[in-house]
Amino acid sequence: MSNQLLAGKRGIVFGALDEKSIAWAVAEQCVAEGATITLTNAPVALRFGKVNELGEKLNAKVIPADATSMDDLTNLLTESVDVLGGKIDFILHAIGMSINVRKKKSYTELNYDWHHKTLDISAMSFHRVMQLAYEHDVMNDWGSILALTYIAAQRIFPDYSEMAESKALLESYARSFGYHFAKKNHVRVNTISQSPTITTAGSGVKGFDDFFSYSDKMSPLGNASAKACADYCVMLFSDYTRMVTMQNLYHDGGFSMMGMEPAVLGK
Ligand SMILES: NC(=O)c1ccc[n+]([C@@H]2O[C@H](COP(=O)([O-])OP(=O)(O)OC[C@H]3O[C@@H](n4cnc5c(N)ncnc54)[C@H](O)[C@@H]3O)[C@@H](O)[C@H]2O)c1
């Protein structure tokens, strides 16, 4: 289904690794809705992932960038403006990585060097992208910037570990930078708090399968899929949401409003 909601718009999509990635679905839907985009991921992900395949399919240039490198990000922004033929209308930040979770260090024994790296990759990278886009004036008026987050920023999910702090910081950056970008040229900045989704990053969380089915039962509409998330992103990149900014928007089938669900108790 396409309503050409993004006809004529130019965007940058971070974080498509393979066809399970949320960003993969978003990139496909943005192009189906009429946008032209560039794709980006860390150089190592370009070697192991399938983003080049997606680039060919969508006729989108793939520009490598480590999201912790100011030089890489500057190059990404300037090259994207060049390749797409003008300023940018939307950006999706879909980057997450916990070094402590990956190395199986529990939350009560964090290695702080790894914690710094986690915060840098998963949250500060969002500020870096926005700061550079602001400084180099690459965003069109009334543009839209989104990042993906999880409800562990507000509630306790013990195995989500240090990613809870990463997401809390990410959401705070959206509010704070949202203010400055709105004042500068009406660019809006929001985060989407997505249901658990079966992807490489998602499956890295301990006990993910149980987590996924618990959330699916707790949510009256069930877990939101990557494809549904892509539709929501399209709406937020479109001109129909021009006055929505500095928000954390739940896209979770109702999970965030639930107290008790009898089905979870087997009733
Ligand atoms: N899967 C879930 O359950 C879920 C739920 C809510 C939010 N999210 C968020 O959605 C976003 C996308 O994750 P996903 O679930 O699609 O998994 P994914 O593994 O497909 O995507 C994560 C991406 O981050 C990229 N990345 C890691 N380090 C990077 C770096 N230094 N520079 C640039 N890119 C880097 C990876 O290469 C990968 O493409 C993340 O922010 C994640 O936290 C996921």
The ligand as a Gaussian input file, in Angstrom:
#p B3LYP/6-31G(d) Opt

LIG

0 1
 N       14.269000      -5.177000      18.362000
 C       13.610000      -4.693000      19.408000
 O       13.004000      -5.429000      20.198000
 C       13.569000      -3.196000      19.626000
 C       12.541000      -2.635000      20.421000
 C       12.540000      -1.254000      20.643000
 C       13.548000      -0.472000      20.075000
 N       14.523000      -1.055000      19.313000
 C       15.570000      -0.196000      18.750000
 O       15.481000      -0.202000      17.342000
 C       16.742000       0.198000      16.828000
 C       17.110000      -0.724000      15.670000
 O       17.412000      -2.016000      16.175000
 P       16.871000      -3.376000      15.538000
 O       16.091000      -4.056000      16.594000
 O       16.260000      -3.132000      14.211000
 O       18.209000      -4.254000      15.409000
 P       19.376000      -4.313000      14.311000
 O       20.440000      -5.146000      14.948000
 O       18.850000      -4.762000      13.018000
 O       19.858000      -2.792000      14.204000
 C       20.823000      -2.194000      15.047000
 C       21.765000      -1.437000      14.131000
 O       22.716000      -0.638000      14.856000
 C       23.868000      -0.611000      14.024000
 N       25.052000      -0.129000      14.733000
 C       25.648000      -0.684000      15.814000
 N       26.757000      -0.006000      16.121000
 C       26.860000       1.024000      15.231000
 C       27.799000       2.081000      15.030000
 N       28.865000       2.233000      15.826000
 N       27.589000       2.948000      14.016000
 C       26.511000       2.813000      13.184000
 N       25.587000       1.832000      13.337000
 C       25.782000       0.949000      14.341000
 C       23.992000      -2.077000      13.616000
 O       24.944000      -2.288000      12.575000
 C       22.579000      -2.401000      13.229000
 O       22.328000      -2.109000      11.879000
 C       17.718000       0.199000      18.003000
 O       17.864000       1.511000      18.497000
 C       16.996000      -0.664000      19.005000
 O       17.412000      -0.412000      20.334000
 C       14.540000      -2.390000      19.062000

